Amino acid sequence: MSVARLVLRLPLALSALVLGGCASQWPAYQAPPIDLPAPASQSIHVDREWWKAFGSPTLDALISDALIYNFDLAKAAANVEEARANTAAAASMLKPRVDGIAGVDVSKRTFATASSPTDFERSITSTAVGASLNWEIDLWGRIRQMNDASLARLSASEHARNATTLSISSAVAETYFQLLSADAKVEITRRAIGYLRNVTDLESRRWKGGLGTELAYRQSLAELAATDARLPTLEAAQTKLELALQLLVGRSPRQLAERVGRDKALNLPDVPREFDSALLLRRPDVASAEQLLVAAHADVNAARAEIYPRLNLGVLAGFVASTSSLVSGMPLFFDAQAVLMGPIYDGGLVQSKIDGAQARRDKALAHYRYTVSLAFKDAYEALVMREATDRQVNSSEIEVQTRRKSLSLTQKSYDAGRSSKYEVLSESIKVLNAELALADARFVQEVSRSQYYKALGGGF
């Protein structure tokens, strides 16, 4: 039988094996059962650009820059490209590989081995040019399972990038809120220092004019010094927050010292008082964890497929040119083979691969379930913080109003000679502390809104 006929009949001879292999069905991935709460009574939608709900052009610009220049996001994007390259490599294994070959051989015959008198004591040069084709037929789906695993890992890396995007946007928003709170504290403290300085100057003149006492002057001077001592710490915190914000948005070392812009006011979004379970399961970190579980499932199938034999087809063809008198023209050389090879004894290597893949799948399953539980914990916590911070801000606002009214009444009582200056100073410090507490409460309230959007996946 000629080589050409053998090659033509080879696919027919192997068709039974191919069809038998294709008929092999590995267990399909099934999402693990999760005990979820009842769905929300109303449909909840989270916008991808959730931070725009705060109505701050400065915040919009900061997050926009962060999503372009942030270093962590650049690393996440590189991870996606790496996973995409691995996917292309896995997909290429399903296709045949063709390599070009070229070789030159120089030999010199002795009398004892010369094939022709013309070849005696003469160097013979032979050149071969051709191509080789190698192809592993995926009989049992091993390569397809490897391809499925790489696709799942690509999807996981894309979800991880989205999770990084969400974390960065949330971090920028919360740092900006904290900077605004620091600004408010610095302004409140400076205003209090100005008030106490005026009081101290007045008490100094009253004492020197014989209308006041040295005690009142010393008391006002002590309160001024104590309040003034707070300012450097607050201003240092303000600078540190600006630097942290500049780093988050990917500023260069030269730009780090530049001042961050501010908006005078923020809009406080009225987020819903419930959440949708479906949104949480689409959260980027949850979706990434599930895709890693999908990949681990495919890895187990691929490891199990290594038990079965592999079928490799090879074809080598080309032309030969030689200076030997025995070779005329450029004859064609051709070689075709089919190799079916499978493990007989491997010392437990394949089984160890299967056991390792199953262990990794179990770990991926535990990670997925933990990530789902963490997502629901974040959502419940965000709801609790929403209610708590709203009540705290309301109570702090009432306290500030009451303290200011009390200070005004105490000042009038002092002017009428019924209260001491110490009482006035004490009330002024209480106003300062109440205003600082209100600034903290408003910061936590704003963060609670940001955490709510983050907990629900930020629209991803």
C-alpha positions in Angstrom: 0.0 0.0 0.0 1.4 3.4 -1.0 2.1 6.2 1.5 -0.5 8.4 -0.1 -3.3 5.7 0.3 -2.2 5.2 3.9 -2.6 8.9 4.6 -6.0 9.0 2.9 -7.3 6.0 4.9 -5.8 7.2 8.2 -8.7 9.5 9.1 -11.2 6.7 8.4 -9.2 4.3 10.6 -9.2 6.7 13.5 -12.8 8.0 13.1 -14.1 5.4 15.5 -11.7 6.5 18.2 -12.5 10.1 17.6 -16.3 9.6 17.8 -15.8 7.5 20.9 -13.7 10.2 22.5 -16.1 13.0 21.6 -18.9 11.0 23.1 -17.2 11.2 26.5 -19.0 13.8 28.6 -17.4 15.3 31.6 -19.6 16.5 34.5 -20.7 20.1 33.7 -20.2 22.8 36.3 -23.2 23.5 38.6 -23.3 26.5 40.9 -23.2 25.4 44.5 -26.4 26.0 46.5 -26.4 29.2 48.6 -28.9 29.9 51.4 -30.0 33.4 50.2 -32.4 35.8 51.9 -35.8 36.7 50.3 -35.4 39.1 47.4 -36.1 42.8 47.9 -39.7 43.9 47.6 -38.7 46.5 45.0 -36.1 46.5 42.1 -32.9 48.1 43.1 -30.5 49.6 40.5 -27.0 50.8 41.2 -25.4 53.0 38.6 -21.9 52.1 37.4 -20.8 55.7 38.2 -22.4 55.6 41.6 -20.2 58.4 43.0 -22.1 61.0 40.8 -25.0 60.7 43.2 -23.0 62.9 45.6 -23.2 65.8 43.1 -19.5 66.7 43.4 -17.7 67.7 40.2 -14.4 67.5 42.1 -15.0 64.0 43.2 -16.1 63.0 39.7 -12.8 64.3 38.3 -10.7 62.6 41.0 -12.3 59.2 40.5 -12.0 59.6 36.7 -8.3 60.2 37.1 -7.9 57.3 39.5 -9.5 54.9 37.1 -7.0 55.9 34.4 -3.8 56.4 36.4 -4.1 54.4 39.6 -1.2 51.9 40.0 -3.2 49.1 41.5 -5.7 49.3 38.6 -2.8 49.2 36.1 -1.6 46.0 37.7 -5.1 44.5 37.6 -5.3 45.4 33.9 -1.9 43.7 33.3 -3.3 40.6 35.0 -6.2 40.5 32.6 -3.9 40.7 29.6 -1.8 37.9 31.0 -4.9 35.8 31.5 -6.0 36.6 27.9 -2.6 35.5 26.6 -2.9 32.2 28.6 -6.4 31.7 27.0 -5.0 32.1 23.5 -2.2 29.6 24.3 -4.8 27.0 25.6 -7.0 27.5 22.5 -4.0 27.0 20.2 -3.6 23.4 21.6 -6.9 22.5 19.8 -5.3 23.3 16.4 -2.6 21.5 14.5 0.9 22.9 14.6 3.0 23.4 11.4 6.7 23.9 11.6 9.1 24.7 8.7 12.3 22.7 8.5 15.5 23.2 6.6 18.7 21.3 6.9 22.1 21.0 5.2 24.3 17.8 5.5 27.9 17.5 4.3 29.5 14.1 4.2 32.6 12.4 2.7 32.6 8.8 1.5 35.5 6.4 1.9 36.2 3.6 -0.6 34.6 1.0 1.6 31.3 2.8 1.9 31.2 4.8 -1.4 28.0 3.9 -3.3 29.4 5.0 -6.6 32.9 5.5 -8.0 32.0 9.2 -8.6 31.4 9.6 -4.8 34.8 8.2 -3.9 36.8 10.6 -1.7 34.4 13.4 -2.6 32.3 15.6 -0.3 28.6 15.3 -0.8 26.2 18.1 0.2 22.5 17.4 0.8 19.8 20.0 1.5 16.3 19.2 2.7 13.5 21.8 2.9 10.0 20.9 4.1 7.3 21.2 6.8 6.1 19.1 9.7 2.6 19.0 11.0 1.8 17.8 14.5 -1.7 17.5 16.0 -3.0 16.0 19.2 -6.6 14.8 18.6 -8.6 15.8 21.7 -10.3 12.4 22.0 -11.4 12.7 25.7 -11.9 16.5 26.0 -8.7 17.1 28.0 -7.6 20.1 25.9 -11.2 21.4 25.8 -11.3 21.3 29.5 -8.0 23.1 29.8 -9.4 25.7 27.4 -12.5 26.1 29.5 -10.4 26.6 32.6 -8.3 29.3 31.0 -11.5 31.1 29.8 -12.9 31.0 33.3 -9.6 32.4 34.7 -9.8 35.2 32.1 -13.3 36.0 33.3 -12.1 35.8 36.9 -9.3 38.3 36.2 -11.8 40.7 34.5 -14.1 40.5 37.5 -11.1 41.1 39.8 -10.2 44.2 37.8 -13.8 45.4 38.2 -13.4 44.7 42.0 -10.2 46.7 42.0 -12.0 49.5 40.2 -14.8 49.5 42.8 -12.3 49.5 45.7 -10.3 52.3 44.2 -13.4 54.5 43.5 -14.7 53.8 47.0 -11.3 54.6 48.5 -11.0 57.9 46.6 -14.6 58.9 47.6 -14.0 58.1 51.3 -10.6 59.8 51.4 -12.2 62.9 49.8 -15.0 62.8 52.4 -12.4 62.5 55.1 -10.5 65.5 53.6 -13.7 67.6 53.6 -14.2 66.6 57.3 -10.6 67.6 58.1 -11.2 70.9 56.3 -14.3 71.5 58.5 -12.4 70.7 61.7 -9.6 73.0 60.8 -12.1 75.8 60.0 -14.1 75.2 63.2 -10.9 75.2 65.3 -9.6 78.4 63.6 -12.9 80.1 64.3 -12.8 79.0 67.9 -9.2 80.3 68.2 -10.3 83.6 66.8 -13.2 83.8 69.3 -11.0 82.9 72.2 -8.3 85.3 71.1 -10.9 88.1 71.1 -12.1 87.0 74.6 -8.5 86.9 75.9 -7.8 90.4 74.5 -11.0 91.7 76.1 -10.2 90.2 79.5 -6.7 91.6 79.4 -8.0 95.1 78.8 -10.7 94.6 81.5 -8.1 93.4 84.0 -5.7 96.2 83.3 -8.6 98.7 83.4 -9.7 97.5 86.8 -13.0 96.1 85.5 -12.0 92.4 85.4 -9.8 90.0 87.2 -6.6 88.3 86.5 -8.3 85.0 87.0 -10.7 85.6 84.2 -7.8 86.6 81.9 -5.7 83.6 82.8 -8.6 81.2 82.3 -9.3 82.6 78.8 -5.5 82.5 78.0 -5.3 78.8 79.0 -8.3 77.9 76.9 -6.8 79.8 73.9 -3.5 77.9 74.3 -5.3 74.5 74.6 -7.4 75.1 71.5 -4.5 76.5 69.6 -2.6 73.3 70.3 -5.2 71.3 68.5 -4.6 73.1 65.2 -1.2 71.7 64.1 -2.4 68.1 64.5 -5.5 68.9 62.4 -3.5 70.7 59.7 -1.0 67.8 59.5 -3.9 65.3 59.1 -5.3 67.6 56.4 -2.0 67.5 54.5 -1.6 63.7 54.9 -5.1 63.2 53.5 -4.3 65.4 50.5 -1.2 63.3 49.8 -3.0 60.0 50.2 -5.7 61.3 47.7 -3.0 62.4 45.2 -1.4 58.9 45.4 -4.8 57.2 44.9 -5.4 59.1 41.7 -2.0 58.2 40.4 -0.3 61.6 40.6 3.5 61.8 39.9 6.0 62.6 42.6 6.1 66.2 41.3 2.3 66.5 41.5 2.0 65.1 45.0 2.5 68.5 46.7 -0.3 70.2 44.6 -3.4 71.2 46.4 -6.6 69.1 45.9 -9.7 71.1 44.8 -12.8 71.1 47.0 -16.5 71.4 46.5 -18.4 73.6 49.0 -21.2 71.1 49.5 -22.1 67.5 48.9 -25.5 65.9 48.0 -26.3 63.1 50.4 -27.9 60.2 48.4 -31.0 58.7 49.8 -30.1 55.0 49.3 -32.8 52.3 49.7 -33.2 50.6 53.1 -32.9 47.1 51.6 -30.8 45.2 49.0 -31.3 42.6 46.3 -29.6 39.2 46.6 -29.1 39.1 42.8 -27.0 42.2 42.9 -24.7 40.7 45.6 -24.1 37.6 43.5 -23.1 39.8 40.6 -20.6 41.7 42.8 -17.2 41.6 41.1 -15.4 39.7 43.9 -18.2 37.2 44.1 -18.3 36.7 40.4 -14.5 36.4 40.3 -14.6 33.7 43.0 -17.2 31.7 41.1 -15.2 31.8 37.9 -12.2 30.5 39.8 -14.4 27.7 41.0 -15.5 27.0 37.4 -11.8 26.9 36.4 -11.0 24.5 39.2 -13.9 22.2 38.1 -12.5 22.1 34.6 -9.0 21.4 35.9 -10.4 18.3 37.7 -11.9 17.1 34.4 -8.7 17.7 32.5 -6.7 15.8 35.2 -9.1 12.9 35.0 -8.7 12.8 31.2 -5.0 12.1 31.5 -5.9 8.6 32.5 -6.9 7.9 28.8 -4.5 7.6 25.9 -3.6 10.5 23.7 -3.7 10.4 19.9 -1.1 12.4 18.0 -0.9 12.7 14.3 2.3 13.7 12.5 3.1 14.5 8.9 6.6 15.3 7.6 7.0 16.3 3.9 9.6 18.2 1.8 12.2 18.2 -1.0 15.8 17.0 -1.1 18.6 18.3 -3.2 22.0 16.5 -3.3 25.3 16.6 -5.1 25.4 12.8 -5.1 25.1 11.0 -8.5 22.5 8.7 -6.9 20.1 11.6 -6.5 18.7 13.4 -9.5 16.3 16.4 -9.4 14.6 17.3 -6.2 12.8 14.2 -4.9 9.9 14.5 -2.4 10.2 12.9 1.0 7.0 12.1 2.9 6.3 10.5 6.3 3.0 10.2 8.2 2.3 8.6 11.5 -0.4 8.2 14.2 0.6 7.5 17.7 -1.8 6.4 20.4 0.0 6.5 23.8 -1.5 6.1 27.3 -0.2 5.5 30.8 0.3 1.9 32.0 2.3 2.6 35.1 3.3 6.0 36.3 3.9 5.5 40.0 0.6 7.3 40.9 1.5 10.6 39.0 -1.9 11.0 37.2 -3.8 10.1 40.4 -1.8 12.7 42.3 -2.7 15.3 39.7 -6.4 14.4 40.1 -6.2 14.6 43.9 -4.4 17.9 43.7 -7.0 19.3 41.3 -9.8 18.2 43.6 -8.2 19.8 46.6 -7.9 23.1 44.6 -11.5 22.8 43.7 -12.5 22.3 47.3 -10.5 25.3 48.2 -12.1 27.4 45.5 -15.5 26.3 46.7 -14.7 27.4 50.3 -13.4 30.7 49.0 -16.6 31.2 46.9 -18.9 30.6 49.8 -16.8 32.8 52.1 -16.9 35.6 49.5 -20.7 35.3 49.2 -21.0 35.5 53.0 -18.7 38.5 53.1 -20.8 40.2 50.5 -24.0 39.8 52.5 -22.2 40.8 55.7 -21.0 44.0 54.0 -24.6 44.7 52.7 -26.2 44.2 56.2 -23.5 46.3 57.8 -24.0 49.1 55.3 -27.7 49.1 56.1 -27.1 49.3 59.8 -24.5 52.1 59.3 -27.0 54.0 57.1 -29.6 54.1 59.9 -27.1 54.7 62.7 -25.2 57.5 61.0 -28.5 59.3 60.1 -29.6 59.2 63.7 -26.1 60.3 64.9 -26.0 63.3 62.5 -29.5 64.3 63.6 -28.6 64.2 67.3 -25.3 66.0 66.7 -27.0 68.8 64.8 -29.5 69.2 67.7 -26.6 69.3 70.2 -24.7 72.0 68.2 -27.8 74.1 68.1 -28.4 73.7 71.8 -24.8 74.4 72.7 -24.8 77.6 70.7 -28.0 78.7 72.4 -26.5 77.9 75.8 -23.3 79.8 75.0 -25.4 82.8 74.0 -27.4 82.7 77.2 -24.3 82.2 79.3 -22.7 85.2 77.7 -25.7 87.4 78.4 -25.7 86.1 82.0 -22.0 87.0 82.3 -22.6 90.5 80.9 -25.3 90.9 83.5 -22.9 89.9 86.2 -24.7 86.6 87.1 -22.2 84.2 85.6 -18.4 83.9 85.7 -16.1 84.1 82.7 -15.1 80.5 83.3 -18.7 79.4 82.6 -18.6 81.3 79.3 -15.3 79.7 78.3 -16.6 76.3 79.3 -19.7 76.7 77.1 -17.5 77.9 74.2 -15.4 74.7 74.4 -18.5 72.6 74.5 -19.6 74.3 71.3 -16.3 73.6 69.7 -16.4 69.9 70.7 -20.0 69.5 69.5 -19.1 71.0 66.1 -16.1 68.7 65.8 -18.3 65.7 66.6 -20.8 66.8 64.0 -18.0 67.0 61.4 -17.1 63.4 62.3 -20.7 62.3 62.2 -21.2 63.8 58.7 -18.1 62.1 57.5 -19.2 58.7 58.7 -22.7 59.3 57.2 -21.1 60.0 53.8 -18.9 56.9 54.1 -22.0 54.8 54.9 -23.5 55.8 51.5 -20.3 54.9 49.7 -20.1 51.6 51.5 -23.7 50.8 50.5 -22.9 51.3 46.8 -19.7 49.2 47.3 -21.5 46.4 49.1 -24.0 46.1 46.2 -21.2 45.8 43.6 -21.1 49.4 42.4 -23.2 48.7 39.3 -20.9 45.9 37.9 
